[in-house]
């Protein structure tokens, strides 16, 4: 999560109700739920850290989804 949180300033958490990565036997699994959906997303990654970060970018900042409005 430290590596994922490094990219938080890009707004990856503005698209999701939750987003985390779980590792089992070297493979990272991305778990997420978009704030406007009720469906959970599970993405299996057999590659390395770069693949995990890229997949997170694809489902968040590179998607055409709406951002969640946050009051600062």
N, C-alpha and C positions, 0 to 999 in steps of 0.2 A: 504494500500500500504506500510505502514511502515513495517509490518511483512514480506511482500513479498520482499521488498528491503533489508531486513536483510540477505536474501539468495543470493543476487546479486553477492557476491564474488565467488559463486560456478559456475557462468557463465550461469544462467538461461536466461539472456537477449541476449546471444550470438546466440540463435536459432531463435529468433523472430524479426519481424519488430516492433510489439507492443505486450504488454502483460499487462493486468490489470484485477483487480477484482472489480466487482460492486455488491453491496448488496441491496436486496429488500426484505423487510419483514423477515429478518434474514437469507435468503438463499444467498450464494455467487455464482456469475456467473463469470467464467473465460472467458475473451475474449482475443483471440490471433490470430496472423497471422505469419506463418513461413516466413522467409525472402525469401526463394526460391519459395514459393507458392503464388498464388493469391487468395486462398480460406481462408475465415475467419473461426475461430474455436470458438464455444461457448459451454462451459461445465457447466452444472448446478450442484451445490453441495448442498445437503440438510444436510450434516454433519457439523462438526465444522471446526475450523482453521486447525487442523491436516490433515483433508481430503482435504482441499483446497491446502495446501502446497504439499501434496503427489501427487495430480493430476497435479500440476504445474511441479513437478519433473518428473512425468511420461512422460509428453509431451515435456520436454526439456532435462535435463541432463541424464535421464534414457532411452531416445529414441535412435534410431540408426541414427538420422538425422545428417547432416553435420552442423558444426558451421559456423557462419559468421566470416569472417576474419576481424579483427579490427587492425588498426595501432595505436600504443600507442605513 
